[in-house]
Amino acid sequence: MECSECGVRGSEGYCVVCHKLLCEVCATRCAVCSTILCDRHRERTTGGRDLCPRCMTRRNEERAARLLARSKRNHGHHHAESLSFQALQAGTDEMPGANFRADPGGDVVSRLAQAAVDNEEINQRVLTASAHKTTPVWVSSLFLGGLCCVLLLLVVGRSGYQSLQPWMSYFIMFMSLLTAVWAVHGMRQDAPTKERRLCLIGLVLAIFACIVAIIFRSPGAPS
């Protein structure tokens, strides 16, 4: 059966959440359990790993447990340092941290753990936003493909650059080859289907420019 995402290749499996049929290219595998996911139901961590919802939930629970244990240790350390003779004389109700220990639901610890999680997420977002962002492959492939087609104007018709032939055609053929390689690289990446289709458009533009450059490379080519 055909892939429900691209409709071109045969399906290799289905999304574990929505059971949509997916091919090898459109499918995304969980980095932990290797289950198949579609683009809609994959969840990406701040480190760039793709996880299924079950593994993402387990990861968040483990992180919350570690932060909770760390908060308990830190609170116990500060509490031990704050004990004094006056606090002992005042009674346990007036001791620093007494309300914290008397809280049966652990609300204070939960709020501390949640605050630690929020701070860590904010730090991750700040670091991600300040990092250098590279240009997507589909943008560069479309730009290079369009540039190759624009350069064809120098070799087609009476542009006044006929004296540069066949070197101008050779240059366009070289640029088209680089663009085609770059576009194929983008199509093979683990990217959304829309971005891979835009890389395909860049590949088509590069092939078209290369064919036209080959036709007009000789000085006696049709004009």
C-alpha positions as CSV (number, residue, x, y, z in Angstrom):
1,M,0.0,0.0,0.0
2,E,1.1,3.6,-0.7
3,C,2.4,5.9,2.0
4,S,-0.3,8.2,3.4
5,E,2.1,11.1,3.6
6,C,3.8,11.3,0.2
7,G,1.6,9.0,-1.8
8,V,4.5,7.9,-3.9
9,R,6.5,5.2,-2.1
10,G,5.2,2.0,-0.6
11,S,4.5,1.9,3.1
12,E,7.0,0.3,5.5
13,G,4.9,0.6,8.7
14,Y,2.4,2.8,10.4
15,C,2.4,5.5,13.1
16,V,2.1,4.0,16.6
17,V,-0.3,6.9,17.6
18,C,-2.6,7.5,14.6
19,H,-1.9,4.3,12.6
20,K,-1.1,6.3,9.4
21,L,0.8,4.3,6.8
22,L,4.3,5.7,6.3
23,C,7.2,4.9,4.0
24,E,10.8,4.7,5.1
25,V,11.5,8.4,4.1
26,C,8.4,9.9,5.7
27,A,8.5,7.9,8.9
28,T,10.4,9.0,12.0
29,R,11.6,6.4,14.5
30,C,11.8,7.0,18.2
31,A,15.4,7.4,19.4
32,V,14.7,5.2,22.4
33,C,12.2,2.4,21.4
34,S,12.5,2.7,17.6
35,T,8.7,2.9,17.1
36,I,7.5,4.5,13.9
37,L,5.9,8.0,14.2
38,C,4.5,10.6,11.7
39,D,5.6,14.2,11.7
40,R,2.5,15.2,13.7
41,H,3.0,12.8,16.7
42,R,6.8,12.9,17.1
43,E,8.1,14.9,20.0
44,R,11.5,16.5,19.8
45,T,13.7,17.2,22.9
46,T,15.8,20.3,23.4
47,G,18.8,18.2,22.4
48,G,17.2,17.4,19.0
49,R,16.2,13.8,19.6
50,D,12.8,12.5,18.3
51,L,10.8,10.5,20.9
52,C,7.4,8.9,20.9
53,P,4.8,10.3,23.4
54,R,5.4,7.4,25.8
55,C,9.2,7.8,25.9
56,M,8.8,11.6,26.2
57,T,6.5,11.2,29.2
58,R,8.9,8.7,30.8
59,R,11.8,11.1,30.2
60,N,9.9,14.1,31.8
61,E,9.0,11.9,34.8
62,E,12.6,10.9,35.3
63,R,13.8,14.5,35.0
64,A,11.2,15.7,37.5
65,A,12.2,12.9,40.0
66,R,15.9,13.9,39.7
67,L,15.0,17.6,40.3
68,L,12.8,16.7,43.2
69,A,15.6,14.6,44.8
70,R,18.0,17.5,44.3
71,S,15.6,20.0,45.8
72,K,15.1,17.8,48.9
73,R,18.9,17.5,49.3
74,N,19.4,21.2,49.0
75,H,16.6,22.0,51.4
76,G,17.9,19.6,53.9
77,H,21.4,21.1,53.7
78,H,20.1,24.7,54.2
79,H,17.8,23.6,57.0
80,A,20.6,22.0,58.9
81,E,22.7,25.1,58.6
82,S,19.9,27.4,59.9
83,L,19.4,25.5,63.2
84,S,20.4,27.6,66.2
85,F,19.9,27.5,70.0
86,Q,17.2,30.1,69.8
87,A,15.3,28.1,67.3
88,L,15.4,25.1,69.5
89,Q,14.3,27.1,72.5
90,A,11.3,28.5,70.5
91,G,10.0,25.1,69.8
92,T,9.4,23.1,66.6
93,D,6.5,25.2,65.5
94,E,8.9,28.2,65.1
95,M,11.8,26.3,63.6
96,P,12.8,27.2,60.1
97,G,11.6,24.5,57.8
98,A,9.1,23.1,60.3
99,N,6.1,23.9,58.0
100,F,8.0,22.3,55.2
101,R,8.3,18.9,57.1
102,A,4.7,19.1,58.3
103,D,3.3,19.4,54.8
104,P,2.0,15.8,54.1
105,G,1.2,16.4,50.4
106,G,4.7,17.6,49.6
107,D,3.4,20.8,47.9
108,V,6.4,22.8,48.8
109,V,8.8,20.3,47.3
110,S,6.6,19.9,44.2
111,R,6.6,23.7,43.7
112,L,10.4,23.7,44.1
113,A,10.8,20.9,41.6
114,Q,8.4,22.6,39.1
115,A,10.3,25.9,39.5
116,A,13.6,24.1,38.8
117,V,12.1,22.4,35.7
118,D,10.8,25.8,34.5
119,N,14.2,27.5,35.0
120,E,15.9,24.7,33.1
121,E,13.5,25.0,30.2
122,I,14.0,28.8,30.1
123,N,17.7,28.4,30.0
124,Q,17.5,25.8,27.2
125,R,15.3,28.2,25.2
126,V,17.6,31.1,25.8
127,L,20.7,29.1,24.7
128,T,18.8,27.8,21.6
129,A,17.7,31.3,20.6
130,S,21.1,32.7,21.0
131,A,22.8,29.9,19.0
132,H,23.7,30.5,15.3
133,K,20.9,29.4,13.1
134,T,21.9,27.8,9.7
135,T,19.9,28.4,6.5
136,P,17.6,25.5,5.8
137,V,18.6,23.3,2.9
138,W,15.4,23.9,0.9
139,V,16.0,27.7,1.0
140,S,19.5,27.5,-0.4
141,S,18.5,24.9,-3.0
142,L,15.6,27.0,-4.3
143,F,17.8,30.1,-4.3
144,L,20.6,28.4,-6.3
145,G,18.1,26.8,-8.7
146,G,16.5,30.1,-9.4
147,L,20.0,31.7,-9.8
148,C,20.9,29.1,-12.4
149,C,17.7,29.9,-14.3
150,V,18.4,33.7,-14.1
151,L,21.9,33.1,-15.5
152,L,20.4,31.4,-18.5
153,L,19.3,34.9,-19.7
154,L,23.0,35.6,-20.4
155,V,23.2,32.8,-22.9
156,V,19.7,32.7,-24.4
157,G,18.8,35.1,-27.2
158,R,20.6,38.3,-28.1
159,S,21.9,39.2,-24.7
160,G,25.3,40.5,-25.8
161,Y,27.2,37.8,-23.9
162,Q,27.6,35.4,-26.8
163,S,31.4,36.1,-26.8
164,L,31.6,34.4,-23.4
165,Q,30.4,31.1,-24.8
166,P,30.9,28.3,-24.1
167,W,32.4,29.3,-20.7
168,M,29.2,30.8,-19.5
169,S,27.3,27.6,-20.2
170,Y,30.0,25.6,-18.5
171,F,29.7,27.8,-15.4
172,I,25.9,27.4,-15.4
173,M,26.3,23.6,-15.8
174,F,28.7,23.6,-12.9
175,M,26.4,25.6,-10.7
176,S,23.5,23.4,-11.6
177,L,25.4,20.3,-10.7
178,L,26.2,21.7,-7.2
179,T,22.6,22.8,-6.7
180,A,21.4,19.3,-7.7
181,V,23.7,17.6,-5.2
182,W,22.6,20.0,-2.5
183,A,19.0,19.5,-3.2
184,V,19.3,15.7,-3.2
185,H,21.1,16.1,0.2
186,G,18.1,18.0,1.5
187,M,15.7,15.4,0.2
188,R,17.5,12.7,2.1
189,Q,17.5,14.5,5.4
190,D,15.0,13.8,8.2
191,A,12.9,16.8,7.5
192,P,9.2,17.5,7.1
193,T,7.6,16.4,3.8
194,K,7.0,20.0,2.7
195,E,10.7,20.9,3.0
196,R,11.7,17.8,1.0
197,R,9.3,18.8,-1.7
198,L,10.7,22.3,-1.9
199,C,14.2,20.7,-2.3
200,L,12.7,18.7,-5.2
201,I,11.7,22.0,-6.9
202,G,15.2,23.3,-6.5
203,L,16.5,20.0,-8.1
204,V,14.1,20.4,-11.1
205,L,15.2,24.0,-11.6
206,A,18.9,22.9,-11.6
207,I,18.2,20.1,-14.1
208,F,16.3,22.5,-16.4
209,A,19.1,25.1,-16.3
210,C,21.8,22.4,-17.0
211,I,19.9,21.1,-20.0
212,V,19.4,24.6,-21.5
213,A,23.0,25.5,-20.9
214,I,24.1,22.3,-22.7
215,I,21.9,23.2,-25.7
216,F,23.2,26.8,-25.9
217,R,26.9,26.1,-25.1
218,S,28.1,26.3,-28.7
219,P,28.4,29.7,-30.5
220,G,26.1,28.5,-33.3
221,A,23.3,27.4,-30.9
222,P,19.7,28.4,-31.6
223,S,18.6,31.8,-30.4
